[in-house]
């Protein structure tokens, strides 16, 4: 089970890093989303949370400890709930530092799956980045491309899927 969870948990961890960097660069869309949800929404609070995302993502990618896995699970569970609340209010999530279409149930489902990945890792202890890089070079290269592509696809799913879904469902 450790081998099966290594890739998905690394993807979940690195997606937190990407989101954290994006919010550090552009906190306003996420601050607006938090305000719509009735939560504290100062851009400096968003930047502080973005730093947490970046630190947690990096730590989780390197350690896969139970504490990191539980924190990843809790963070994504919070995102799942927040995106559902934003969906009801037809507001954008600002997840990756950009304004976009209103949040969607698909974003919430993605976050729930990533939360489940964190929970599974807390139970079954996925291998970490050090295990991945200790594989043969061709395997490391294939995994690097696969994980990188999956993180990119995850970011696209969060940021572009809501607009595509709303355009398609409006017909």
PyMOL commands that place a pseudoatom at each C-alpha (Angstrom):
pseudoatom trace, name=CA, resn=UNK, resi=1, chain=A, elem=C, hetatm=0, pos=[0.000, 0.000, 0.000]
pseudoatom trace, name=CA, resn=UNK, resi=2, chain=A, elem=C, hetatm=0, pos=[2.945, 2.339, 0.693]
pseudoatom trace, name=CA, resn=UNK, resi=3, chain=A, elem=C, hetatm=0, pos=[4.006, 2.204, -2.953]
pseudoatom trace, name=CA, resn=UNK, resi=4, chain=A, elem=C, hetatm=0, pos=[0.462, 2.878, -4.200]
pseudoatom trace, name=CA, resn=UNK, resi=5, chain=A, elem=C, hetatm=0, pos=[0.050, 5.971, -2.021]
pseudoatom trace, name=CA, resn=UNK, resi=6, chain=A, elem=C, hetatm=0, pos=[3.485, 7.476, -2.727]
pseudoatom trace, name=CA, resn=UNK, resi=7, chain=A, elem=C, hetatm=0, pos=[2.508, 9.174, -5.994]
pseudoatom trace, name=CA, resn=UNK, resi=8, chain=A, elem=C, hetatm=0, pos=[-0.958, 10.438, -5.010]
pseudoatom trace, name=CA, resn=UNK, resi=9, chain=A, elem=C, hetatm=0, pos=[0.297, 11.811, -1.693]
pseudoatom trace, name=CA, resn=UNK, resi=10, chain=A, elem=C, hetatm=0, pos=[3.228, 13.532, -3.387]
pseudoatom trace, name=CA, resn=UNK, resi=11, chain=A, elem=C, hetatm=0, pos=[0.804, 15.064, -5.907]
pseudoatom trace, name=CA, resn=UNK, resi=12, chain=A, elem=C, hetatm=0, pos=[-1.465, 16.309, -3.104]
pseudoatom trace, name=CA, resn=UNK, resi=13, chain=A, elem=C, hetatm=0, pos=[1.551, 17.745, -1.266]
pseudoatom trace, name=CA, resn=UNK, resi=14, chain=A, elem=C, hetatm=0, pos=[3.001, 19.510, -4.297]
pseudoatom trace, name=CA, resn=UNK, resi=15, chain=A, elem=C, hetatm=0, pos=[-0.408, 20.944, -5.231]
pseudoatom trace, name=CA, resn=UNK, resi=16, chain=A, elem=C, hetatm=0, pos=[-0.421, 22.613, -1.801]
pseudoatom trace, name=CA, resn=UNK, resi=17, chain=A, elem=C, hetatm=0, pos=[2.953, 24.142, -2.666]
pseudoatom trace, name=CA, resn=UNK, resi=18, chain=A, elem=C, hetatm=0, pos=[1.656, 25.486, -5.986]
pseudoatom trace, name=CA, resn=UNK, resi=19, chain=A, elem=C, hetatm=0, pos=[-1.449, 26.931, -4.316]
pseudoatom trace, name=CA, resn=UNK, resi=20, chain=A, elem=C, hetatm=0, pos=[0.645, 28.485, -1.574]
pseudoatom trace, name=CA, resn=UNK, resi=21, chain=A, elem=C, hetatm=0, pos=[3.015, 30.149, -4.027]
pseudoatom trace, name=CA, resn=UNK, resi=22, chain=A, elem=C, hetatm=0, pos=[0.084, 31.440, -6.099]
pseudoatom trace, name=CA, resn=UNK, resi=23, chain=A, elem=C, hetatm=0, pos=[-1.643, 32.932, -3.044]
pseudoatom trace, name=CA, resn=UNK, resi=24, chain=A, elem=C, hetatm=0, pos=[1.580, 34.498, -1.821]
pseudoatom trace, name=CA, resn=UNK, resi=25, chain=A, elem=C, hetatm=0, pos=[1.869, 36.253, -5.173]
pseudoatom trace, name=CA, resn=UNK, resi=26, chain=A, elem=C, hetatm=0, pos=[-1.808, 37.203, -5.423]
pseudoatom trace, name=CA, resn=UNK, resi=27, chain=A, elem=C, hetatm=0, pos=[-3.795, 36.947, -2.173]
pseudoatom trace, name=CA, resn=UNK, resi=28, chain=A, elem=C, hetatm=0, pos=[-6.735, 39.179, -3.134]
pseudoatom trace, name=CA, resn=UNK, resi=29, chain=A, elem=C, hetatm=0, pos=[-8.933, 36.569, -4.933]
pseudoatom trace, name=CA, resn=UNK, resi=30, chain=A, elem=C, hetatm=0, pos=[-8.681, 34.180, -1.992]
pseudoatom trace, name=CA, resn=UNK, resi=31, chain=A, elem=C, hetatm=0, pos=[-9.351, 37.046, 0.443]
pseudoatom trace, name=CA, resn=UNK, resi=32, chain=A, elem=C, hetatm=0, pos=[-12.485, 37.921, -1.521]
pseudoatom trace, name=CA, resn=UNK, resi=33, chain=A, elem=C, hetatm=0, pos=[-13.605, 34.288, -1.403]
pseudoatom trace, name=CA, resn=UNK, resi=34, chain=A, elem=C, hetatm=0, pos=[-13.105, 34.159, 2.362]
pseudoatom trace, name=CA, resn=UNK, resi=35, chain=A, elem=C, hetatm=0, pos=[-15.103, 37.383, 2.775]
pseudoatom trace, name=CA, resn=UNK, resi=36, chain=A, elem=C, hetatm=0, pos=[-17.988, 35.888, 0.770]
pseudoatom trace, name=CA, resn=UNK, resi=37, chain=A, elem=C, hetatm=0, pos=[-17.875, 32.827, 3.035]
pseudoatom trace, name=CA, resn=UNK, resi=38, chain=A, elem=C, hetatm=0, pos=[-18.010, 35.059, 6.118]
pseudoatom trace, name=CA, resn=UNK, resi=39, chain=A, elem=C, hetatm=0, pos=[-14.485, 34.223, 7.256]
pseudoatom trace, name=CA, resn=UNK, resi=40, chain=A, elem=C, hetatm=0, pos=[-11.625, 36.582, 8.187]
pseudoatom trace, name=CA, resn=UNK, resi=41, chain=A, elem=C, hetatm=0, pos=[-10.314, 37.796, 4.855]
pseudoatom trace, name=CA, resn=UNK, resi=42, chain=A, elem=C, hetatm=0, pos=[-7.402, 40.200, 5.161]
pseudoatom trace, name=CA, resn=UNK, resi=43, chain=A, elem=C, hetatm=0, pos=[-4.782, 39.647, 2.424]
pseudoatom trace, name=CA, resn=UNK, resi=44, chain=A, elem=C, hetatm=0, pos=[-2.088, 39.215, 5.097]
pseudoatom trace, name=CA, resn=UNK, resi=45, chain=A, elem=C, hetatm=0, pos=[-4.095, 36.352, 6.609]
pseudoatom trace, name=CA, resn=UNK, resi=46, chain=A, elem=C, hetatm=0, pos=[-4.269, 34.773, 3.166]
pseudoatom trace, name=CA, resn=UNK, resi=47, chain=A, elem=C, hetatm=0, pos=[-0.513, 35.176, 2.814]
pseudoatom trace, name=CA, resn=UNK, resi=48, chain=A, elem=C, hetatm=0, pos=[0.013, 33.571, 6.226]
pseudoatom trace, name=CA, resn=UNK, resi=49, chain=A, elem=C, hetatm=0, pos=[-2.183, 30.639, 5.196]
pseudoatom trace, name=CA, resn=UNK, resi=50, chain=A, elem=C, hetatm=0, pos=[-0.325, 30.469, 1.871]
pseudoatom trace, name=CA, resn=UNK, resi=51, chain=A, elem=C, hetatm=0, pos=[2.949, 30.161, 3.777]
pseudoatom trace, name=CA, resn=UNK, resi=52, chain=A, elem=C, hetatm=0, pos=[1.351, 27.343, 5.797]
pseudoatom trace, name=CA, resn=UNK, resi=53, chain=A, elem=C, hetatm=0, pos=[0.289, 25.598, 2.546]
pseudoatom trace, name=CA, resn=UNK, resi=54, chain=A, elem=C, hetatm=0, pos=[3.795, 25.909, 1.127]
pseudoatom trace, name=CA, resn=UNK, resi=55, chain=A, elem=C, hetatm=0, pos=[5.460, 24.705, 4.328]
pseudoatom trace, name=CA, resn=UNK, resi=56, chain=A, elem=C, hetatm=0, pos=[3.023, 21.819, 4.800]
pseudoatom trace, name=CA, resn=UNK, resi=57, chain=A, elem=C, hetatm=0, pos=[3.283, 20.758, 1.159]
pseudoatom trace, name=CA, resn=UNK, resi=58, chain=A, elem=C, hetatm=0, pos=[7.072, 20.744, 1.306]
pseudoatom trace, name=CA, resn=UNK, resi=59, chain=A, elem=C, hetatm=0, pos=[7.182, 18.969, 4.644]
pseudoatom trace, name=CA, resn=UNK, resi=60, chain=A, elem=C, hetatm=0, pos=[4.629, 16.367, 3.558]
pseudoatom trace, name=CA, resn=UNK, resi=61, chain=A, elem=C, hetatm=0, pos=[6.442, 15.697, 0.296]
pseudoatom trace, name=CA, resn=UNK, resi=62, chain=A, elem=C, hetatm=0, pos=[9.680, 15.073, 2.167]
pseudoatom trace, name=CA, resn=UNK, resi=63, chain=A, elem=C, hetatm=0, pos=[8.487, 13.232, 5.268]
pseudoatom trace, name=CA, resn=UNK, resi=64, chain=A, elem=C, hetatm=0, pos=[5.039, 11.603, 4.767]
pseudoatom trace, name=CA, resn=UNK, resi=65, chain=A, elem=C, hetatm=0, pos=[4.833, 11.410, 8.566]
pseudoatom trace, name=CA, resn=UNK, resi=66, chain=A, elem=C, hetatm=0, pos=[1.504, 10.717, 10.220]
pseudoatom trace, name=CA, resn=UNK, resi=67, chain=A, elem=C, hetatm=0, pos=[1.357, 14.336, 11.419]
pseudoatom trace, name=CA, resn=UNK, resi=68, chain=A, elem=C, hetatm=0, pos=[1.949, 15.641, 7.884]
pseudoatom trace, name=CA, resn=UNK, resi=69, chain=A, elem=C, hetatm=0, pos=[-0.595, 13.248, 6.413]
pseudoatom trace, name=CA, resn=UNK, resi=70, chain=A, elem=C, hetatm=0, pos=[-3.260, 14.235, 8.957]
pseudoatom trace, name=CA, resn=UNK, resi=71, chain=A, elem=C, hetatm=0, pos=[-2.539, 17.927, 8.320]
pseudoatom trace, name=CA, resn=UNK, resi=72, chain=A, elem=C, hetatm=0, pos=[-2.851, 17.396, 4.553]
pseudoatom trace, name=CA, resn=UNK, resi=73, chain=A, elem=C, hetatm=0, pos=[-6.117, 15.509, 5.062]
pseudoatom trace, name=CA, resn=UNK, resi=74, chain=A, elem=C, hetatm=0, pos=[-7.522, 18.215, 7.342]
pseudoatom trace, name=CA, resn=UNK, resi=75, chain=A, elem=C, hetatm=0, pos=[-6.462, 21.008, 4.986]
pseudoatom trace, name=CA, resn=UNK, resi=76, chain=A, elem=C, hetatm=0, pos=[-8.092, 19.421, 1.961]
pseudoatom trace, name=CA, resn=UNK, resi=77, chain=A, elem=C, hetatm=0, pos=[-11.218, 18.565, 3.993]
pseudoatom trace, name=CA, resn=UNK, resi=78, chain=A, elem=C, hetatm=0, pos=[-11.441, 22.255, 4.879]
pseudoatom trace, name=CA, resn=UNK, resi=79, chain=A, elem=C, hetatm=0, pos=[-11.065, 23.143, 1.201]
pseudoatom trace, name=CA, resn=UNK, resi=80, chain=A, elem=C, hetatm=0, pos=[-13.862, 20.708, 0.310]
pseudoatom trace, name=CA, resn=UNK, resi=81, chain=A, elem=C, hetatm=0, pos=[-16.213, 22.395, 2.760]
pseudoatom trace, name=CA, resn=UNK, resi=82, chain=A, elem=C, hetatm=0, pos=[-15.191, 25.895, 1.722]
pseudoatom trace, name=CA, resn=UNK, resi=83, chain=A, elem=C, hetatm=0, pos=[-15.686, 25.245, -1.983]
pseudoatom trace, name=CA, resn=UNK, resi=84, chain=A, elem=C, hetatm=0, pos=[-19.156, 23.841, -1.309]
pseudoatom trace, name=CA, resn=UNK, resi=85, chain=A, elem=C, hetatm=0, pos=[-20.039, 26.988, 0.653]
pseudoatom trace, name=CA, resn=UNK, resi=86, chain=A, elem=C, hetatm=0, pos=[-18.660, 29.174, -2.135]
pseudoatom trace, name=CA, resn=UNK, resi=87, chain=A, elem=C, hetatm=0, pos=[-20.553, 27.144, -4.737]
pseudoatom trace, name=CA, resn=UNK, resi=88, chain=A, elem=C, hetatm=0, pos=[-23.818, 27.868, -2.930]
pseudoatom trace, name=CA, resn=UNK, resi=89, chain=A, elem=C, hetatm=0, pos=[-22.979, 31.580, -3.064]
pseudoatom trace, name=CA, resn=UNK, resi=90, chain=A, elem=C, hetatm=0, pos=[-21.815, 31.372, -6.705]
pseudoatom trace, name=CA, resn=UNK, resi=91, chain=A, elem=C, hetatm=0, pos=[-18.407, 32.776, -5.731]
pseudoatom trace, name=CA, resn=UNK, resi=92, chain=A, elem=C, hetatm=0, pos=[-14.923, 31.952, -7.002]
pseudoatom trace, name=CA, resn=UNK, resi=93, chain=A, elem=C, hetatm=0, pos=[-12.538, 30.190, -4.628]
pseudoatom trace, name=CA, resn=UNK, resi=94, chain=A, elem=C, hetatm=0, pos=[-9.377, 32.087, -5.573]
pseudoatom trace, name=CA, resn=UNK, resi=95, chain=A, elem=C, hetatm=0, pos=[-7.594, 28.773, -5.009]
pseudoatom trace, name=CA, resn=UNK, resi=96, chain=A, elem=C, hetatm=0, pos=[-4.586, 29.517, -7.158]
pseudoatom trace, name=CA, resn=UNK, resi=97, chain=A, elem=C, hetatm=0, pos=[-4.479, 33.293, -6.803]
pseudoatom trace, name=CA, resn=UNK, resi=98, chain=A, elem=C, hetatm=0, pos=[-6.779, 34.028, -9.728]
pseudoatom trace, name=CA, resn=UNK, resi=99, chain=A, elem=C, hetatm=0, pos=[-10.377, 35.021, -10.009]
pseudoatom trace, name=CA, resn=UNK, resi=100, chain=A, elem=C, hetatm=0, pos=[-12.424, 32.644, -12.050]
pseudoatom trace, name=CA, resn=UNK, resi=101, chain=A, elem=C, hetatm=0, pos=[-15.752, 30.993, -12.428]
pseudoatom trace, name=CA, resn=UNK, resi=102, chain=A, elem=C, hetatm=0, pos=[-17.793, 30.236, -9.331]
pseudoatom trace, name=CA, resn=UNK, resi=103, chain=A, elem=C, hetatm=0, pos=[-16.589, 27.321, -7.241]
pseudoatom trace, name=CA, resn=UNK, resi=104, chain=A, elem=C, hetatm=0, pos=[-18.024, 23.982, -8.261]
pseudoatom trace, name=CA, resn=UNK, resi=105, chain=A, elem=C, hetatm=0, pos=[-18.941, 20.686, -6.647]
pseudoatom trace, name=CA, resn=UNK, resi=106, chain=A, elem=C, hetatm=0, pos=[-16.157, 19.172, -8.767]
pseudoatom trace, name=CA, resn=UNK, resi=107, chain=A, elem=C, hetatm=0, pos=[-13.597, 21.244, -6.857]
pseudoatom trace, name=CA, resn=UNK, resi=108, chain=A, elem=C, hetatm=0, pos=[-15.098, 20.038, -3.611]
pseudoatom trace, name=CA, resn=UNK, resi=109, chain=A, elem=C, hetatm=0, pos=[-14.968, 16.426, -4.822]
pseudoatom trace, name=CA, resn=UNK, resi=110, chain=A, elem=C, hetatm=0, pos=[-11.320, 16.801, -5.853]
pseudoatom trace, name=CA, resn=UNK, resi=111, chain=A, elem=C, hetatm=0, pos=[-10.494, 18.213, -2.420]
pseudoatom trace, name=CA, resn=UNK, resi=112, chain=A, elem=C, hetatm=0, pos=[-12.381, 15.353, -0.751]
pseudoatom trace, name=CA, resn=UNK, resi=113, chain=A, elem=C, hetatm=0, pos=[-10.375, 12.790, -2.733]
pseudoatom trace, name=CA, resn=UNK, resi=114, chain=A, elem=C, hetatm=0, pos=[-7.136, 14.535, -1.749]
pseudoatom trace, name=CA, resn=UNK, resi=115, chain=A, elem=C, hetatm=0, pos=[-8.297, 14.582, 1.892]
pseudoatom trace, name=CA, resn=UNK, resi=116, chain=A, elem=C, hetatm=0, pos=[-8.926, 10.836, 1.636]
pseudoatom trace, name=CA, resn=UNK, resi=117, chain=A, elem=C, hetatm=0, pos=[-5.429, 10.419, 0.189]
pseudoatom trace, name=CA, resn=UNK, resi=118, chain=A, elem=C, hetatm=0, pos=[-4.012, 12.208, 3.235]
pseudoatom trace, name=CA, resn=UNK, resi=119, chain=A, elem=C, hetatm=0, pos=[-6.087, 10.057, 5.580]
pseudoatom trace, name=CA, resn=UNK, resi=120, chain=A, elem=C, hetatm=0, pos=[-5.004, 6.858, 3.827]
pseudoatom trace, name=CA, resn=UNK, resi=121, chain=A, elem=C, hetatm=0, pos=[-1.390, 7.979, 4.069]
pseudoatom trace, name=CA, resn=UNK, resi=122, chain=A, elem=C, hetatm=0, pos=[-1.809, 8.597, 7.802]
pseudoatom trace, name=CA, resn=UNK, resi=123, chain=A, elem=C, hetatm=0, pos=[-3.040, 5.012, 8.176]
pseudoatom trace, name=CA, resn=UNK, resi=124, chain=A, elem=C, hetatm=0, pos=[-0.793, 3.131, 5.728]
pseudoatom trace, name=CA, resn=UNK, resi=125, chain=A, elem=C, hetatm=0, pos=[2.268, 5.407, 5.609]
pseudoatom trace, name=CA, resn=UNK, resi=126, chain=A, elem=C, hetatm=0, pos=[3.174, 6.148, 1.993]
pseudoatom trace, name=CA, resn=UNK, resi=127, chain=A, elem=C, hetatm=0, pos=[6.759, 6.198, 0.867]
pseudoatom trace, name=CA, resn=UNK, resi=128, chain=A, elem=C, hetatm=0, pos=[8.220, 9.671, 0.627]
pseudoatom trace, name=CA, resn=UNK, resi=129, chain=A, elem=C, hetatm=0, pos=[10.292, 11.563, -1.875]
pseudoatom trace, name=CA, resn=UNK, resi=130, chain=A, elem=C, hetatm=0, pos=[13.511, 9.927, -0.666]
pseudoatom trace, name=CA, resn=UNK, resi=131, chain=A, elem=C, hetatm=0, pos=[12.097, 6.497, -1.597]
pseudoatom trace, name=CA, resn=UNK, resi=132, chain=A, elem=C, hetatm=0, pos=[11.095, 7.785, -5.032]
pseudoatom trace, name=CA, resn=UNK, resi=133, chain=A, elem=C, hetatm=0, pos=[14.514, 9.252, -5.820]
pseudoatom trace, name=CA, resn=UNK, resi=134, chain=A, elem=C, hetatm=0, pos=[16.235, 6.050, -4.688]
pseudoatom trace, name=CA, resn=UNK, resi=135, chain=A, elem=C, hetatm=0, pos=[14.621, 4.131, -7.584]
pseudoatom trace, name=CA, resn=UNK, resi=136, chain=A, elem=C, hetatm=0, pos=[16.512, 3.512, -10.833]
pseudoatom trace, name=CA, resn=UNK, resi=137, chain=A, elem=C, hetatm=0, pos=[17.081, 6.706, -12.872]
pseudoatom trace, name=CA, resn=UNK, resi=138, chain=A, elem=C, hetatm=0, pos=[14.562, 5.808, -15.596]
pseudoatom trace, name=CA, resn=UNK, resi=139, chain=A, elem=C, hetatm=0, pos=[11.902, 5.181, -12.957]
pseudoatom trace, name=CA, resn=UNK, resi=140, chain=A, elem=C, hetatm=0, pos=[12.692, 8.470, -11.228]
pseudoatom trace, name=CA, resn=UNK, resi=141, chain=A, elem=C, hetatm=0, pos=[12.413, 10.307, -14.534]
pseudoatom trace, name=CA, resn=UNK, resi=142, chain=A, elem=C, hetatm=0, pos=[9.092, 8.650, -15.376]
pseudoatom trace, name=CA, resn=UNK, resi=143, chain=A, elem=C, hetatm=0, pos=[7.741, 9.375, -11.899]
pseudoatom trace, name=CA, resn=UNK, resi=144, chain=A, elem=C, hetatm=0, pos=[8.921, 13.004, -12.067]
pseudoatom trace, name=CA, resn=UNK, resi=145, chain=A, elem=C, hetatm=0, pos=[7.132, 13.546, -15.381]
pseudoatom trace, name=CA, resn=UNK, resi=146, chain=A, elem=C, hetatm=0, pos=[4.039, 11.728, -14.137]
pseudoatom trace, name=CA, resn=UNK, resi=147, chain=A, elem=C, hetatm=0, pos=[3.846, 13.606, -10.851]
pseudoatom trace, name=CA, resn=UNK, resi=148, chain=A, elem=C, hetatm=0, pos=[4.571, 16.935, -12.551]
pseudoatom trace, name=CA, resn=UNK, resi=149, chain=A, elem=C, hetatm=0, pos=[1.892, 16.298, -15.151]
pseudoatom trace, name=CA, resn=UNK, resi=150, chain=A, elem=C, hetatm=0, pos=[-0.596, 15.218, -12.500]
pseudoatom trace, name=CA, resn=UNK, resi=151, chain=A, elem=C, hetatm=0, pos=[0.046, 18.343, -10.398]
pseudoatom trace, name=CA, resn=UNK, resi=152, chain=A, elem=C, hetatm=0, pos=[-0.448, 20.475, -13.512]
pseudoatom trace, name=CA, resn=UNK, resi=153, chain=A, elem=C, hetatm=0, pos=[-3.671, 18.602, -14.334]
pseudoatom trace, name=CA, resn=UNK, resi=154, chain=A, elem=C, hetatm=0, pos=[-4.869, 19.079, -10.769]
pseudoatom trace, name=CA, resn=UNK, resi=155, chain=A, elem=C, hetatm=0, pos=[-4.263, 22.831, -10.938]
pseudoatom trace, name=CA, resn=UNK, resi=156, chain=A, elem=C, hetatm=0, pos=[-6.099, 22.980, -14.275]
pseudoatom trace, name=CA, resn=UNK, resi=157, chain=A, elem=C, hetatm=0, pos=[-8.979, 20.948, -12.832]
pseudoatom trace, name=CA, resn=UNK, resi=158, chain=A, elem=C, hetatm=0, pos=[-9.320, 23.349, -9.898]
pseudoatom trace, name=CA, resn=UNK, resi=159, chain=A, elem=C, hetatm=0, pos=[-8.944, 26.524, -11.934]
pseudoatom trace, name=CA, resn=UNK, resi=160, chain=A, elem=C, hetatm=0, pos=[-10.480, 25.745, -15.342]
pseudoatom trace, name=CA, resn=UNK, resi=161, chain=A, elem=C, hetatm=0, pos=[-13.005, 22.983, -14.688]
pseudoatom trace, name=CA, resn=UNK, resi=162, chain=A, elem=C, hetatm=0, pos=[-15.559, 25.272, -12.984]
pseudoatom trace, name=CA, resn=UNK, resi=163, chain=A, elem=C, hetatm=0, pos=[-15.682, 27.628, -15.992]
pseudoatom trace, name=CA, resn=UNK, resi=164, chain=A, elem=C, hetatm=0, pos=[-15.914, 24.732, -18.426]
pseudoatom trace, name=CA, resn=UNK, resi=165, chain=A, elem=C, hetatm=0, pos=[-18.599, 23.049, -16.348]
pseudoatom trace, name=CA, resn=UNK, resi=166, chain=A, elem=C, hetatm=0, pos=[-20.692, 26.201, -16.026]
pseudoatom trace, name=CA, resn=UNK, resi=167, chain=A, elem=C, hetatm=0, pos=[-20.390, 26.909, -19.765]
pseudoatom trace, name=CA, resn=UNK, resi=168, chain=A, elem=C, hetatm=0, pos=[-21.448, 23.371, -20.621]
pseudoatom trace, name=CA, resn=UNK, resi=169, chain=A, elem=C, hetatm=0, pos=[-24.256, 23.146, -18.047]
pseudoatom trace, name=CA, resn=UNK, resi=170, chain=A, elem=C, hetatm=0, pos=[-25.751, 26.504, -19.101]
pseudoatom trace, name=CA, resn=UNK, resi=171, chain=A, elem=C, hetatm=0, pos=[-26.838, 24.964, -22.404]
for i in range(1, 171): cmd.bond("trace and resi %d" % i, "trace and resi %d" % (i + 1))
show_as sticks, trace
zoom trace
